C-alpha cells in the first residue's frame, strides 16, 4: 500500500458478519430488512451470526427476521428468504461473560476474516471490544460501531483510544446512516460531476444555504432515550453536519474515502463553533408528559442555528440549519439560494424577481430541483417560476436502503459509507457550546414549524417553504 495520506485503506473482505444486538430495535427496523434486500440482490453471500442476550434459538431468530422484513413493508420472495434464513444463526449470552465469546470463537472458527458489527448501546462498545480481544477475535477482524460516537469531544477521543487499543484505524468503522444514503452521496456527485454547477458553488454566487431535517412525528415511546440526547446530539452533530460537509467541501484529489474524508475535515475545521446568540432551541407542547421524560426537562426537540465557514470559498455566506420533531411535515431538504441579479429588469411594480433556488431532497422522494425564471412577463407582473429537475425514483428506480450500503460496506471493507474520525471530532467541536445549555428551550405548538423566534435568526429573511414532495404531480420538466 502507498504511504500517501490520500491512498485508500487496505481493507479485507469478510467471510462472516457477526451482528451484536441482532434481537434489538435497530436490527428489527433497519438491519434485518437491509440484510434481506442484500440477499435478494446477491450482495450478501456470507453467514450472519447474531449475538444477543436471551433464550432464543436459531428458529426463533429466523421467525423474528421474517416478521421484521414484513414489518418493513417488503414483499417477501420465499426463495430469497430461505437463502437469507439459512445463513442466520444465534449465540445467546451476556456480553460481560467470557463464555459468550468462547462460543462465538467456536462459531467463527474456519472463517478467514470476520466483521463484528455493534448494534448495541454505546456504553457497551468498549466492553465488547475488550472481550473480543481477550478471546483473540480482534485478529483477522474489524469492528463496526453505531452512532453516537461519544457524547462530546472528550468522550469521543476517549472512546477512540479505548477501541483502537484492540482494532487499529484500518479495522474500525463508525456508522452514520446518512452516509449510506445515495441521495446524500449525490450532493457530491451533483457538484463535482456537473460543470453546470461547479463554477457557481461559492460565495460569489451563493447568497445563503438552508438545511432542514423536519419530522412530523414526536418521540413516541423513546422518551427515556431522547431526553438524554436531544435534537442536537441526535441528528445535528452527525447527520446535518455531514450533509453540510458534502455541500461545502472542495473536490478531493483522488476518488477514494480517505481523500474525501480529508476534504470534509478541512471544511469542517474551517467552520465556526455554534454561537448561542445565533441559535434557537425549542420543545414541543406536551413533550414533558411523555413516559421517560423528566417533568422539568430542558431537552430540546427543535434546534435552529446560523453557521459560517471561514475559508476562501464560503467566507460570509450564512448556513442555516434547523431540525425538529412534531413539525408541520417530514422532509429532509437542502435549499441553496443564489444571489439576485445586479439589476432588476423583470420584477413587477411592487415586487422583485425571486432568486434562483437549487433544492436537494435527500429523504423520501429524493431528487434535485432548480427553480428557474422563465417568460418575459406581462406589464406589471414578474417572471414565472418553473421547477426543473430530476426525480431520482423515476430515473434510477428503487434506491438502496441506507443500511444496505452500510452493511455491504462493512462486509466488503469499503470505508466510503462510514464517518472519518477527524471529521467526527470537528463535528463535536462545532456543537460544543450548545451541548448542555442552562437556558430552557422555547415552547412551540405541535404541527407548527417550531418557535417563531427561529424565523428571525440573524440575517434570515425567512425559511424557504418546503412541500410534502419535491415535485407535485406532472411538475418535473
PyMOL commands that set and color helices and strands:
alter all, ss='L'
color gray80, all
select helices_A, chain A and resi 25-41+58-71+78-86+98-108+122-134+153-164+169-171+177-180+182-192+195-198+223-248+257-269+276-278+287-289+392-396+402-412+415-417+421-434+452-456
alter helices_A, ss='H'
color red, helices_A
select strands_A, chain A and resi 16-20+47-52+88-92+114-118+141-145+172-174+206-214+279-284+302-307+318-324+331-338+357-361+367-374+384-391+442-444
alter strands_A, ss='S'
color yellow, strands_A
deselect
rebuild
show_as cartoon
